[in-house]
């Protein structure tokens, strides 16, 4: 849904001019107008009430607020969106989105805080809000030729310095219990759906819910995928023998994981625990849209942020944590 609404706007001249450089040159008023154009693109950029949908609104010139003639609700350009309760200027949000989108391997909160000259905490929450907006909504289903694969992240146990002190890290009692597997369903030349589980076995039910009947599944030799043969035509590739036998391969799944692995190693250093799913979602968004220009990605991300509802997880995160 986000995509089709953005597509229309993507064709406009305003869409082509949005870039980090262009945003940096904007006045606060121009930034506000750009935000308005994206948020209310279905009404020619004119504000309407986020509560009741009424197009009759009063404008408070000085406070950059509107008031609905129908229900008296007062709102700003960010009310009811993922940026609700904002602390920074509109222009800073536009800059943040441009920086976020440009990072092919993701962007760390530390880097974002330096680039925007804001506190680390602010950048941390902002980046997570953007991920939430991009990952939002129902993931939908995949069909046709679908590659399935899993890769483990997190729960790293550092080996002891002296060999005599080292323990067998393969044994359950010597692990942290934080290790999780990201399993993806990737439609060949289509979209990528990532999910997080404790083990690959736990993924089977979710796969059945998200891969349409009649699809052909491509998977490696892991025993977890054996039961998929009952439901789908399933082709296996034994990676200890070859990466592709000409028909069966999971190369597109692998390229998603290489992107996620580069984000882990090169950008975030640890992407384990509660945030693994949101990083995996972000990387699937980058992977699926990798052929679009920066300007297009920028627009889709801004549109997603302004269409996403107020974040239950991230709004007022630090106030609650304190
Ligand atoms: Zn209203």
Boltz pocket constraint, residues with backbone or C-beta under 6 A from the ligand:
constraints:
  - pocket:
      binder: B
      contacts: [[A, 49], [A, 50], [A, 51], [A, 52], [A, 53], [A, 54], [A, 68], [A, 69], [A, 70], [A, 71], [A, 72], [A, 73]]
      max_distance: 6.0
